[in-house]
Amino acid sequence: MTQDIFLNSSQLIHLDPQGEAQMVDLSGKVATVREAVATARVRMLRETFAAIEAGNAPKGNV
């Protein structure tokens, strides 16, 4: 069962009373522009990086 997105902005309406995910009707919500920025650090052996750069990783294109 869906709930109205505008019930209470402090509620997590995408979860039902048991904490399970539920569908929510967002058709009445005004579109907004959003931007997400993420960073990551990948650690690997130098030999692994060299294989990736050379294009000869054992399981194909990385």
PDBQT receptor file of N, H, CA, C and O in Angstrom, charges set to zero:
ATOM      1  N   MET A   1       0.850  -1.186   0.000  1.00  0.00    +0.000 N 
ATOM      2  CA  MET A   1       0.000   0.000   0.000  1.00  0.00    +0.000 C 
ATOM      3  C   MET A   1       0.890   1.241   0.000  1.00  0.00    +0.000 C 
ATOM      4  O   MET A   1       1.874   1.293   0.738  1.00  0.00    +0.000 OA
ATOM      5  N   THR A   2       0.561   2.228  -0.808  1.00  0.00    +0.000 N 
ATOM      6  H   THR A   2      -0.238   2.186  -1.407  1.00  0.00    +0.000 HD
ATOM      7  CA  THR A   2       1.371   3.439  -0.866  1.00  0.00    +0.000 C 
ATOM      8  C   THR A   2       0.862   4.465   0.126  1.00  0.00    +0.000 C 
ATOM      9  O   THR A   2      -0.297   4.436   0.541  1.00  0.00    +0.000 OA
ATOM     10  N   GLN A   3       1.750   5.367   0.496  1.00  0.00    +0.000 N 
ATOM     11  H   GLN A   3       2.691   5.390   0.159  1.00  0.00    +0.000 HD
ATOM     12  CA  GLN A   3       1.381   6.465   1.386  1.00  0.00    +0.000 C 
ATOM     13  C   GLN A   3       1.626   7.779   0.666  1.00  0.00    +0.000 C 
ATOM     14  O   GLN A   3       2.404   7.840  -0.286  1.00  0.00    +0.000 OA
ATOM     15  N   ASP A   4       0.970   8.812   1.116  1.00  0.00    +0.000 N 
ATOM     16  H   ASP A   4       0.337   8.762   1.889  1.00  0.00    +0.000 HD
ATOM     17  CA  ASP A   4       1.157  10.146   0.555  1.00  0.00    +0.000 C 
ATOM     18  C   ASP A   4       2.502  10.683   1.033  1.00  0.00    +0.000 C 
ATOM     19  O   ASP A   4       2.779  10.661   2.232  1.00  0.00    +0.000 OA
ATOM     20  N   ILE A   5       3.334  11.161   0.129  1.00  0.00    +0.000 N 
ATOM     21  H   ILE A   5       3.109  11.179  -0.845  1.00  0.00    +0.000 HD
ATOM     22  CA  ILE A   5       4.682  11.668   0.435  1.00  0.00    +0.000 C 
ATOM     23  C   ILE A   5       4.636  12.861   1.375  1.00  0.00    +0.000 C 
ATOM     24  O   ILE A   5       5.625  13.148   2.048  1.00  0.00    +0.000 OA
ATOM     25  N   PHE A   6       3.506  13.565   1.436  1.00  0.00    +0.000 N 
ATOM     26  H   PHE A   6       2.702  13.332   0.889  1.00  0.00    +0.000 HD
ATOM     27  CA  PHE A   6       3.428  14.797   2.198  1.00  0.00    +0.000 C 
ATOM     28  C   PHE A   6       2.881  14.613   3.618  1.00  0.00    +0.000 C 
ATOM     29  O   PHE A   6       2.557  15.601   4.276  1.00  0.00    +0.000 OA
ATOM     30  N   LEU A   7       2.770  13.370   4.105  1.00  0.00    +0.000 N 
ATOM     31  H   LEU A   7       3.033  12.567   3.570  1.00  0.00    +0.000 HD
ATOM     32  CA  LEU A   7       2.206  13.135   5.437  1.00  0.00    +0.000 C 
ATOM     33  C   LEU A   7       2.993  13.855   6.529  1.00  0.00    +0.000 C 
ATOM     34  O   LEU A   7       2.434  14.662   7.271  1.00  0.00    +0.000 OA
ATOM     35  N   ASN A   8       4.266  13.568   6.624  1.00  0.00    +0.000 N 
ATOM     36  H   ASN A   8       4.720  12.913   6.020  1.00  0.00    +0.000 HD
ATOM     37  CA  ASN A   8       5.098  14.149   7.671  1.00  0.00    +0.000 C 
ATOM     38  C   ASN A   8       6.546  14.034   7.218  1.00  0.00    +0.000 C 
ATOM     39  O   ASN A   8       7.079  12.928   7.131  1.00  0.00    +0.000 OA
ATOM     40  N   SER A   9       7.180  15.146   6.932  1.00  0.00    +0.000 N 
ATOM     41  H   SER A   9       6.747  16.044   7.003  1.00  0.00    +0.000 HD
ATOM     42  CA  SER A   9       8.527  15.109   6.367  1.00  0.00    +0.000 C 
ATOM     43  C   SER A   9       9.555  14.520   7.327  1.00  0.00    +0.000 C 
ATOM     44  O   SER A   9      10.664  14.204   6.897  1.00  0.00    +0.000 OA
ATOM     45  N   SER A  10       9.232  14.358   8.610  1.00  0.00    +0.000 N 
ATOM     46  H   SER A  10       8.331  14.615   8.959  1.00  0.00    +0.000 HD
ATOM     47  CA  SER A  10      10.192  13.776   9.545  1.00  0.00    +0.000 C 
ATOM     48  C   SER A  10      10.064  12.259   9.625  1.00  0.00    +0.000 C 
ATOM     49  O   SER A  10      10.896  11.607  10.256  1.00  0.00    +0.000 OA
ATOM     50  N   GLN A  11       9.033  11.682   8.995  1.00  0.00    +0.000 N 
ATOM     51  H   GLN A  11       8.358  12.212   8.482  1.00  0.00    +0.000 HD
ATOM     52  CA  GLN A  11       8.836  10.236   8.984  1.00  0.00    +0.000 C 
ATOM     53  C   GLN A  11       9.614   9.600   7.842  1.00  0.00    +0.000 C 
ATOM     54  O   GLN A  11       9.814  10.218   6.797  1.00  0.00    +0.000 OA
ATOM     55  N   LEU A  12      10.054   8.356   8.048  1.00  0.00    +0.000 N 
ATOM     56  H   LEU A  12       9.892   7.854   8.897  1.00  0.00    +0.000 HD
ATOM     57  CA  LEU A  12      10.628   7.585   6.957  1.00  0.00    +0.000 C 
ATOM     58  C   LEU A  12       9.495   6.799   6.316  1.00  0.00    +0.000 C 
ATOM     59  O   LEU A  12       9.234   5.657   6.694  1.00  0.00    +0.000 OA
ATOM     60  N   ILE A  13       8.822   7.409   5.346  1.00  0.00    +0.000 N 
ATOM     61  H   ILE A  13       9.033   8.337   5.039  1.00  0.00    +0.000 HD
ATOM     62  CA  ILE A  13       7.621   6.804   4.790  1.00  0.00    +0.000 C 
ATOM     63  C   ILE A  13       7.915   5.681   3.805  1.00  0.00    +0.000 C 
ATOM     64  O   ILE A  13       6.988   4.995   3.375  1.00  0.00    +0.000 OA
ATOM     65  N   HIS A  14       9.181   5.471   3.432  1.00  0.00    +0.000 N 
ATOM     66  H   HIS A  14       9.935   6.028   3.781  1.00  0.00    +0.000 HD
ATOM     67  CA  HIS A  14       9.520   4.367   2.546  1.00  0.00    +0.000 C 
ATOM     68  C   HIS A  14       9.634   3.055   3.318  1.00  0.00    +0.000 C 
ATOM     69  O   HIS A  14       9.895   2.009   2.722  1.00  0.00    +0.000 OA
ATOM     70  N   LEU A  15       9.441   3.098   4.639  1.00  0.00    +0.000 N 
ATOM     71  H   LEU A  15       9.229   3.947   5.122  1.00  0.00    +0.000 HD
ATOM     72  CA  LEU A  15       9.480   1.894   5.463  1.00  0.00    +0.000 C 
ATOM     73  C   LEU A  15       8.123   1.678   6.112  1.00  0.00    +0.000 C 
ATOM     74  O   LEU A  15       7.481   2.624   6.567  1.00  0.00    +0.000 OA
ATOM     75  N   ASP A  16       7.693   0.418   6.148  1.00  0.00    +0.000 N 
ATOM     76  H   ASP A  16       8.215  -0.351   5.778  1.00  0.00    +0.000 HD
ATOM     77  CA  ASP A  16       6.431   0.118   6.821  1.00  0.00    +0.000 C 
ATOM     78  C   ASP A  16       6.692  -0.040   8.321  1.00  0.00    +0.000 C 
ATOM     79  O   ASP A  16       7.845   0.041   8.744  1.00  0.00    +0.000 OA
ATOM     80  N   PRO A  17       5.669  -0.259   9.129  1.00  0.00    +0.000 N 
ATOM     81  CA  PRO A  17       5.856  -0.366  10.584  1.00  0.00    +0.000 C 
ATOM     82  C   PRO A  17       6.831  -1.469  11.013  1.00  0.00    +0.000 C 
ATOM     83  O   PRO A  17       7.391  -1.414  12.108  1.00  0.00    +0.000 OA
ATOM     84  N   GLN A  18       7.032  -2.473  10.143  1.00  0.00    +0.000 N 
ATOM     85  H   GLN A  18       6.577  -2.517   9.254  1.00  0.00    +0.000 HD
ATOM     86  CA  GLN A  18       7.979  -3.547  10.457  1.00  0.00    +0.000 C 
ATOM     87  C   GLN A  18       9.390  -3.240   9.957  1.00  0.00    +0.000 C 
ATOM     88  O   GLN A  18      10.297  -4.054  10.131  1.00  0.00    +0.000 OA
ATOM     89  N   GLY A  19       9.583  -2.070   9.335  1.00  0.00    +0.000 N 
ATOM     90  H   GLY A  19       8.846  -1.409   9.193  1.00  0.00    +0.000 HD
ATOM     91  CA  GLY A  19      10.899  -1.684   8.844  1.00  0.00    +0.000 C 
ATOM     92  C   GLY A  19      11.201  -2.187   7.442  1.00  0.00    +0.000 C 
ATOM     93  O   GLY A  19      12.327  -2.053   6.964  1.00  0.00    +0.000 OA
ATOM     94  N   GLU A  20      10.207  -2.764   6.780  1.00  0.00    +0.000 N 
ATOM     95  H   GLU A  20       9.292  -2.873   7.168  1.00  0.00    +0.000 HD
ATOM     96  CA  GLU A  20      10.389  -3.270   5.417  1.00  0.00    +0.000 C 
ATOM     97  C   GLU A  20      10.156  -2.140   4.409  1.00  0.00    +0.000 C 
ATOM     98  O   GLU A  20       9.348  -1.243   4.649  1.00  0.00    +0.000 OA
ATOM     99  N   ALA A  21      10.869  -2.194   3.284  1.00  0.00    +0.000 N 
ATOM    100  H   ALA A  21      11.525  -2.922   3.090  1.00  0.00    +0.000 HD
ATOM    101  CA  ALA A  21      10.698  -1.191   2.232  1.00  0.00    +0.000 C 
ATOM    102  C   ALA A  21       9.312  -1.292   1.635  1.00  0.00    +0.000 C 
ATOM    103  O   ALA A  21       8.762  -2.385   1.498  1.00  0.00    +0.000 OA
ATOM    104  N   GLN A  22       8.745  -0.143   1.279  1.00  0.00    +0.000 N 
ATOM    105  H   GLN A  22       9.191   0.745   1.391  1.00  0.00    +0.000 HD
ATOM    106  CA  GLN A  22       7.434  -0.113   0.639  1.00  0.00    +0.000 C 
ATOM    107  C   GLN A  22       7.428   0.937  -0.450  1.00  0.00    +0.000 C 
ATOM    108  O   GLN A  22       8.202   1.893  -0.410  1.00  0.00    +0.000 OA
ATOM    109  N   MET A  23       6.558   0.757  -1.416  1.00  0.00    +0.000 N 
ATOM    110  H   MET A  23       5.929  -0.019  -1.449  1.00  0.00    +0.000 HD
ATOM    111  CA  MET A  23       6.425   1.706  -2.510  1.00  0.00    +0.000 C 
ATOM    112  C   MET A  23       5.746   2.979  -2.000  1.00  0.00    +0.000 C 
ATOM    113  O   MET A  23       4.839   2.922  -1.170  1.00  0.00    +0.000 OA
ATOM    114  N   VAL A  24       6.199   4.126  -2.510  1.00  0.00    +0.000 N 
ATOM    115  H   VAL A  24       6.936   4.173  -3.185  1.00  0.00    +0.000 HD
ATOM    116  CA  VAL A  24       5.624   5.410  -2.144  1.00  0.00    +0.000 C 
ATOM    117  C   VAL A  24       5.312   6.167  -3.432  1.00  0.00    +0.000 C 
ATOM    118  O   VAL A  24       6.147   6.228  -4.334  1.00  0.00    +0.000 OA
ATOM    119  N   ASP A  25       4.128   6.736  -3.521  1.00  0.00    +0.000 N 
ATOM    120  H   ASP A  25       3.449   6.687  -2.788  1.00  0.00    +0.000 HD
ATOM    121  CA  ASP A  25       3.718   7.489  -4.698  1.00  0.00    +0.000 C 
ATOM    122  C   ASP A  25       4.351   8.873  -4.648  1.00  0.00    +0.000 C 
ATOM    123  O   ASP A  25       4.011   9.684  -3.787  1.00  0.00    +0.000 OA
ATOM    124  N   LEU A  26       5.274   9.145  -5.572  1.00  0.00    +0.000 N 
ATOM    125  H   LEU A  26       5.551   8.486  -6.271  1.00  0.00    +0.000 HD
ATOM    126  CA  LEU A  26       5.961  10.435  -5.630  1.00  0.00    +0.000 C 
ATOM    127  C   LEU A  26       5.467  11.296  -6.783  1.00  0.00    +0.000 C 
ATOM    128  O   LEU A  26       6.068  12.326  -7.087  1.00  0.00    +0.000 OA
ATOM    129  N   SER A  27       4.383  10.889  -7.426  1.00  0.00    +0.000 N 
ATOM    130  H   SER A  27       3.894  10.053  -7.179  1.00  0.00    +0.000 HD
ATOM    131  CA  SER A  27       3.912  11.612  -8.611  1.00  0.00    +0.000 C 
ATOM    132  C   SER A  27       3.524  13.056  -8.312  1.00  0.00    +0.000 C 
ATOM    133  O   SER A  27       3.563  13.890  -9.216  1.00  0.00    +0.000 OA
ATOM    134  N   GLY A  28       3.150  13.378  -7.078  1.00  0.00    +0.000 N 
ATOM    135  H   GLY A  28       3.118  12.700  -6.343  1.00  0.00    +0.000 HD
ATOM    136  CA  GLY A  28       2.765  14.740  -6.745  1.00  0.00    +0.000 C 
ATOM    137  C   GLY A  28       3.914  15.606  -6.262  1.00  0.00    +0.000 C 
ATOM    138  O   GLY A  28       3.718  16.785  -5.965  1.00  0.00    +0.000 OA
ATOM    139  N   LYS A  29       5.107  15.042  -6.181  1.00  0.00    +0.000 N 
ATOM    140  H   LYS A  29       5.267  14.085  -6.422  1.00  0.00    +0.000 HD
ATOM    141  CA  LYS A  29       6.265  15.787  -5.675  1.00  0.00    +0.000 C 
ATOM    142  C   LYS A  29       6.853  16.660  -6.777  1.00  0.00    +0.000 C 
ATOM    143  O   LYS A  29       6.976  16.227  -7.923  1.00  0.00    +0.000 OA
ATOM    144  N   VAL A  30       7.210  17.878  -6.430  1.00  0.00    +0.000 N 
ATOM    145  H   VAL A  30       7.110  18.230  -5.500  1.00  0.00    +0.000 HD
ATOM    146  CA  VAL A  30       7.820  18.801  -7.376  1.00  0.00    +0.000 C 
ATOM    147  C   VAL A  30       9.252  18.348  -7.666  1.00  0.00    +0.000 C 
ATOM    148  O   VAL A  30      10.002  18.007  -6.751  1.00  0.00    +0.000 OA
ATOM    149  N   ALA A  31       9.620  18.350  -8.944  1.00  0.00    +0.000 N 
ATOM    150  H   ALA A  31       9.011  18.627  -9.687  1.00  0.00    +0.000 HD
ATOM    151  CA  ALA A  31      10.974  17.960  -9.343  1.00  0.00    +0.000 C 
ATOM    152  C   ALA A  31      11.993  18.973  -8.835  1.00  0.00    +0.000 C 
ATOM    153  O   ALA A  31      11.740  20.177  -8.864  1.00  0.00    +0.000 OA
ATOM    154  N   THR A  32      13.142  18.490  -8.369  1.00  0.00    +0.000 N 
ATOM    155  H   THR A  32      13.347  17.512  -8.345  1.00  0.00    +0.000 HD
ATOM    156  CA  THR A  32      14.218  19.356  -7.899  1.00  0.00    +0.000 C 
ATOM    157  C   THR A  32      15.522  18.931  -8.562  1.00  0.00    +0.000 C 
ATOM    158  O   THR A  32      15.673  17.782  -8.978  1.00  0.00    +0.000 OA
ATOM    159  N   VAL A  33      16.449  19.853  -8.655  1.00  0.00    +0.000 N 
ATOM    160  H   VAL A  33      16.327  20.786  -8.317  1.00  0.00    +0.000 HD
ATOM    161  CA  VAL A  33      17.768  19.551  -9.194  1.00  0.00    +0.000 C 
ATOM    162  C   VAL A  33      18.662  19.164  -8.030  1.00  0.00    +0.000 C 
ATOM    163  O   VAL A  33      18.754  19.887  -7.038  1.00  0.00    +0.000 OA
ATOM    164  N   ARG A  34      19.323  18.016  -8.155  1.00  0.00    +0.000 N 
ATOM    165  H   ARG A  34      19.249  17.429  -8.960  1.00  0.00    +0.000 HD
ATOM    166  CA  ARG A  34      20.211  17.547  -7.096  1.00  0.00    +0.000 C 
ATOM    167  C   ARG A  34      21.539  17.142  -7.691  1.00  0.00    +0.000 C 
ATOM    168  O   ARG A  34      21.629  16.800  -8.870  1.00  0.00    +0.000 OA
ATOM    169  N   GLU A  35      22.553  17.182  -6.880  1.00  0.00    +0.000 N 
ATOM    170  H   GLU A  35      22.480  17.460  -5.922  1.00  0.00    +0.000 HD
ATOM    171  CA  GLU A  35      23.876  16.757  -7.317  1.00  0.00    +0.000 C 
ATOM    172  C   GLU A  35      24.501  15.951  -6.200  1.00  0.00    +0.000 C 
ATOM    173  O   GLU A  35      24.458  16.349  -5.036  1.00  0.00    +0.000 OA
ATOM    174  N   ALA A  36      25.074  14.831  -6.551  1.00  0.00    +0.000 N 
ATOM    175  H   ALA A  36      25.109  14.508  -7.497  1.00  0.00    +0.000 HD
ATOM    176  CA  ALA A  36      25.764  13.997  -5.575  1.00  0.00    +0.000 C 
ATOM    177  C   ALA A  36      27.245  13.962  -5.929  1.00  0.00    +0.000 C 
ATOM    178  O   ALA A  36      27.606  13.872  -7.103  1.00  0.00    +0.000 OA
ATOM    179  N   VAL A  37      28.083  14.032  -4.934  1.00  0.00    +0.000 N 
ATOM    180  H   VAL A  37      27.790  14.106  -3.981  1.00  0.00    +0.000 HD
ATOM    181  CA  VAL A  37      29.526  13.974  -5.132  1.00  0.00    +0.000 C 
ATOM    182  C   VAL A  37      30.064  12.849  -4.263  1.00  0.00    +0.000 C 
ATOM    183  O   VAL A  37      29.757  12.768  -3.073  1.00  0.00    +0.000 OA
ATOM    184  N   ALA A  38      30.863  11.988  -4.862  1.00  0.00    +0.000 N 
ATOM    185  H   ALA A  38      31.112  12.054  -5.829  1.00  0.00    +0.000 HD
ATOM    186  CA  ALA A  38      31.429  10.866  -4.115  1.00  0.00    +0.000 C 
ATOM    187  C   ALA A  38      32.927  10.788  -4.384  1.00  0.00    +0.000 C 
ATOM    188  O   ALA A  38      33.400  11.171  -5.454  1.00  0.00    +0.000 OA
ATOM    189  N   THR A  39      33.645  10.298  -3.422  1.00  0.00    +0.000 N 
ATOM    190  H   THR A  39      33.261   9.987  -2.553  1.00  0.00    +0.000 HD
ATOM    191  CA  THR A  39      35.074  10.048  -3.601  1.00  0.00    +0.000 C 
ATOM    192  C   THR A  39      35.368   8.633  -3.111  1.00  0.00    +0.000 C 
ATOM    193  O   THR A  39      34.622   8.059  -2.318  1.00  0.00    +0.000 OA
ATOM    194  N   ALA A  40      36.469   8.095  -3.603  1.00  0.00    +0.000 N 
ATOM    195  H   ALA A  40      37.075   8.561  -4.247  1.00  0.00    +0.000 HD
ATOM    196  CA  ALA A  40      36.857   6.745  -3.192  1.00  0.00    +0.000 C 
ATOM    197  C   ALA A  40      38.369   6.622  -3.251  1.00  0.00    +0.000 C 
ATOM    198  O   ALA A  40      39.042   7.351  -3.980  1.00  0.00    +0.000 OA
ATOM    199  N   ARG A  41      38.875   5.709  -2.490  1.00  0.00    +0.000 N 
ATOM    200  H   ARG A  41      38.329   5.117  -1.898  1.00  0.00    +0.000 HD
ATOM    201  CA  ARG A  41      40.296   5.371  -2.533  1.00  0.00    +0.000 C 
ATOM    202  C   ARG A  41      40.368   3.871  -2.762  1.00  0.00    +0.000 C 
ATOM    203  O   ARG A  41      39.810   3.085  -1.996  1.00  0.00    +0.000 OA
ATOM    204  N   VAL A  42      41.060   3.484  -3.821  1.00  0.00    +0.000 N 
ATOM    205  H   VAL A  42      41.514   4.122  -4.443  1.00  0.00    +0.000 HD
ATOM    206  CA  VAL A  42      41.200   2.071  -4.161  1.00  0.00    +0.000 C 
ATOM    207  C   VAL A  42      42.644   1.672  -3.910  1.00  0.00    +0.000 C 
ATOM    208  O   VAL A  42      43.574   2.280  -4.438  1.00  0.00    +0.000 OA
ATOM    209  N   ARG A  43      42.812   0.648  -3.100  1.00  0.00    +0.000 N 
ATOM    210  H   ARG A  43      42.056   0.154  -2.670  1.00  0.00    +0.000 HD
ATOM    211  CA  ARG A  43      44.166   0.176  -2.789  1.00  0.00    +0.000 C 
ATOM    212  C   ARG A  43      44.392  -1.154  -3.490  1.00  0.00    +0.000 C 
ATOM    213  O   ARG A  43      43.537  -2.039  -3.463  1.00  0.00    +0.000 OA
ATOM    214  N   MET A  44      45.570  -1.282  -4.126  1.00  0.00    +0.000 N 
ATOM    215  H   MET A  44      46.265  -0.563  -4.148  1.00  0.00    +0.000 HD
ATOM    216  CA  MET A  44      45.927  -2.526  -4.803  1.00  0.00    +0.000 C 
ATOM    217  C   MET A  44      47.435  -2.599  -4.958  1.00  0.00    +0.000 C 
ATOM    218  O   MET A  44      48.143  -1.607  -4.784  1.00  0.00    +0.000 OA
ATOM    219  N   LEU A  45      47.903  -3.763  -5.281  1.00  0.00    +0.000 N 
ATOM    220  H   LEU A  45      47.328  -4.569  -5.423  1.00  0.00    +0.000 HD
ATOM    221  CA  LEU A  45      49.326  -3.949  -5.536  1.00  0.00    +0.000 C 
ATOM    222  C   LEU A  45      49.729  -3.203  -6.805  1.00  0.00    +0.000 C 
ATOM    223  O   LEU A  45      48.920  -3.039  -7.719  1.00  0.00    +0.000 OA
ATOM    224  N   ARG A  46      50.965  -2.760  -6.857  1.00  0.00    +0.000 N 
ATOM    225  H   ARG A  46      51.621  -2.893  -6.115  1.00  0.00    +0.000 HD
ATOM    226  CA  ARG A  46      51.462  -2.081  -8.067  1.00  0.00    +0.000 C 
ATOM    227  C   ARG A  46      51.345  -2.990  -9.285  1.00  0.00    +0.000 C 
ATOM    228  O   ARG A  46      51.052  -2.528 -10.388  1.00  0.00    +0.000 OA
ATOM    229  N   GLU A  47      51.572  -4.270  -9.082  1.00  0.00    +0.000 N 
ATOM    230  H   GLU A  47      51.810  -4.646  -8.186  1.00  0.00    +0.000 HD
ATOM    231  CA  GLU A  47      51.487  -5.236 -10.181  1.00  0.00    +0.000 C 
ATOM    232  C   GLU A  47      50.048  -5.312 -10.729  1.00  0.00    +0.000 C 
ATOM    233  O   GLU A  47      49.834  -5.449 -11.933  1.00  0.00    +0.000 OA
ATOM    234  N   THR A  48      49.097  -5.223  -9.835  1.00  0.00    +0.000 N 
ATOM    235  H   THR A  48      49.271  -5.112  -8.857  1.00  0.00    +0.000 HD
ATOM    236  CA  THR A  48      47.694  -5.245 -10.255  1.00  0.00    +0.000 C 
ATOM    237  C   THR A  48      47.379  -4.012 -11.093  1.00  0.00    +0.000 C 
ATOM    238  O   THR A  48      46.749  -4.120 -12.145  1.00  0.00    +0.000 OA
ATOM    239  N   PHE A  49      47.813  -2.842 -10.633  1.00  0.00    +0.000 N 
ATOM    240  H   PHE A  49      48.324  -2.754  -9.778  1.00  0.00    +0.000 HD
ATOM    241  CA  PHE A  49      47.574  -1.608 -11.372  1.00  0.00    +0.000 C 
ATOM    242  C   PHE A  49      48.257  -1.655 -12.734  1.00  0.00    +0.000 C 
ATOM    243  O   PHE A  49      47.687  -1.214 -13.732  1.00  0.00    +0.000 OA
ATOM    244  N   ALA A  50      49.475  -2.188 -12.779  1.00  0.00    +0.000 N 
ATOM    245  H   ALA A  50      49.939  -2.546 -11.968  1.00  0.00    +0.000 HD
ATOM    246  CA  ALA A  50      50.201  -2.299 -14.047  1.00  0.00    +0.000 C 
ATOM    247  C   ALA A  50      49.450  -3.204 -15.022  1.00  0.00    +0.000 C 
ATOM    248  O   ALA A  50      49.384  -2.903 -16.214  1.00  0.00    +0.000 OA
ATOM    249  N   ALA A  51      48.889  -4.298 -14.535  1.00  0.00    +0.000 N 
ATOM    250  H   ALA A  51      48.943  -4.542 -13.567  1.00  0.00    +0.000 HD
ATOM    251  CA  ALA A  51      48.118  -5.202 -15.399  1.00  0.00    +0.000 C 
ATOM    252  C   ALA A  51      46.869  -4.505 -15.930  1.00  0.00    +0.000 C 
ATOM    253  O   ALA A  51      46.502  -4.685 -17.092  1.00  0.00    +0.000 OA
ATOM    254  N   ILE A  52      46.220  -3.719 -15.093  1.00  0.00    +0.000 N 
ATOM    255  H   ILE A  52      46.518  -3.572 -14.149  1.00  0.00    +0.000 HD
ATOM    256  CA  ILE A  52      45.024  -2.974 -15.522  1.00  0.00    +0.000 C 
ATOM    257  C   ILE A  52      45.405  -1.957 -16.592  1.00  0.00    +0.000 C 
ATOM    258  O   ILE A  52      44.749  -1.863 -17.630  1.00  0.00    +0.000 OA
ATOM    259  N   GLU A  53      46.468  -1.195 -16.334  1.00  0.00    +0.000 N 
ATOM    260  H   GLU A  53      47.001  -1.272 -15.492  1.00  0.00    +0.000 HD
ATOM    261  CA  GLU A  53      46.914  -0.193 -17.312  1.00  0.00    +0.000 C 
ATOM    262  C   GLU A  53      47.306  -0.824 -18.641  1.00  0.00    +0.000 C 
ATOM    263  O   GLU A  53      47.028  -0.265 -19.702  1.00  0.00    +0.000 OA
ATOM    264  N   ALA A  54      47.950  -1.987 -18.587  1.00  0.00    +0.000 N 
ATOM    265  H   ALA A  54      48.176  -2.441 -17.725  1.00  0.00    +0.000 HD
ATOM    266  CA  ALA A  54      48.408  -2.656 -19.802  1.00  0.00    +0.000 C 
ATOM    267  C   ALA A  54      47.251  -3.354 -20.528  1.00  0.00    +0.000 C 
ATOM    268  O   ALA A  54      47.384  -3.724 -21.695  1.00  0.00    +0.000 OA
ATOM    269  N   GLY A  55      46.132  -3.530 -19.846  1.00  0.00    +0.000 N 
ATOM    270  H   GLY A  55      46.024  -3.229 -18.899  1.00  0.00    +0.000 HD
ATOM    271  CA  GLY A  55      44.989  -4.177 -20.477  1.00  0.00    +0.000 C 
ATOM    272  C   GLY A  55      45.083  -5.688 -20.497  1.00  0.00    +0.000 C 
ATOM    273  O   GLY A  55      44.412  -6.340 -21.297  1.00  0.00    +0.000 OA
ATOM    274  N   ASN A  56      45.909  -6.257 -19.625  1.00  0.00    +0.000 N 
ATOM    275  H   ASN A  56      46.454  -5.727 -18.975  1.00  0.00    +0.000 HD
ATOM    276  CA  ASN A  56      46.018  -7.716 -19.602  1.00  0.00    +0.000 C 
ATOM    277  C   ASN A  56      45.687  -8.296 -18.221  1.00  0.00    +0.000 C 
ATOM    278  O   ASN A  56      46.421  -9.123 -17.680  1.00  0.00    +0.000 OA
ATOM    279  N   ALA A  57      44.565  -7.836 -17.673  1.00  0.00    +0.000 N 
ATOM    280  H   ALA A  57      43.969  -7.164 -18.112  1.00  0.00    +0.000 HD
ATOM    281  CA  ALA A  57      44.091  -8.420 -16.432  1.00  0.00    +0.000 C 
ATOM    282  C   ALA A  57      43.550  -9.816 -16.751  1.00  0.00    +0.000 C 
ATOM    283  O   ALA A  57      42.970 -10.013 -17.818  1.00  0.00    +0.000 OA
ATOM    284  N   PRO A  58      43.724 -10.780 -15.858  1.00  0.00    +0.000 N 
ATOM    285  CA  PRO A  58      43.357 -12.170 -16.153  1.00  0.00    +0.000 C 
ATOM    286  C   PRO A  58      41.898 -12.384 -16.536  1.00  0.00    +0.000 C 
ATOM    287  O   PRO A  58      41.599 -13.320 -17.277  1.00  0.00    +0.000 OA
ATOM    288  N   LYS A  59      40.983 -11.553 -16.057  1.00  0.00    +0.000 N 
ATOM    289  H   LYS A  59      41.225 -10.792 -15.454  1.00  0.00    +0.000 HD
ATOM    290  CA  LYS A  59      39.565 -11.756 -16.354  1.00  0.00    +0.000 C 
ATOM    291  C   LYS A  59      39.032 -10.727 -17.332  1.00  0.00    +0.000 C 
ATOM    292  O   LYS A  59      37.821 -10.516 -17.392  1.00  0.00    +0.000 OA
ATOM    293  N   GLY A  60      39.894 -10.082 -18.098  1.00  0.00    +0.000 N 
ATOM    294  H   GLY A  60      40.878 -10.254 -18.049  1.00  0.00    +0.000 HD
ATOM    295  CA  GLY A  60      39.433  -9.155 -19.137  1.00  0.00    +0.000 C 
ATOM    296  C   GLY A  60      39.473  -7.709 -18.698  1.00  0.00    +0.000 C 
ATOM    297  O   GLY A  60      40.179  -7.343 -17.758  1.00  0.00    +0.000 OA
ATOM    298  N   ASN A  61      38.693  -6.882 -19.407  1.00  0.00    +0.000 N 
ATOM    299  H   ASN A  61      38.120  -7.179 -20.171  1.00  0.00    +0.000 HD
ATOM    300  CA  ASN A  61      38.670  -5.436 -19.188  1.00  0.00    +0.000 C 
ATOM    301  C   ASN A  61      38.176  -5.098 -17.771  1.00  0.00    +0.000 C 
ATOM    302  O   ASN A  61      37.113  -5.549 -17.345  1.00  0.00    +0.000 OA
ATOM    303  N   VAL A  62      38.956  -4.313 -17.073  1.00  0.00    +0.000 N 
ATOM    304  H   VAL A  62      39.819  -3.947 -17.419  1.00  0.00    +0.000 HD
ATOM    305  CA  VAL A  62      38.597  -3.917 -15.720  1.00  0.00    +0.000 C 
ATOM    306  C   VAL A  62      37.850  -2.602 -15.758  1.00  0.00    +0.000 C 
ATOM    307  O   VAL A  62      37.453  -2.087 -14.713  1.00  0.00    +0.000 OA
TER     308      VAL A  62
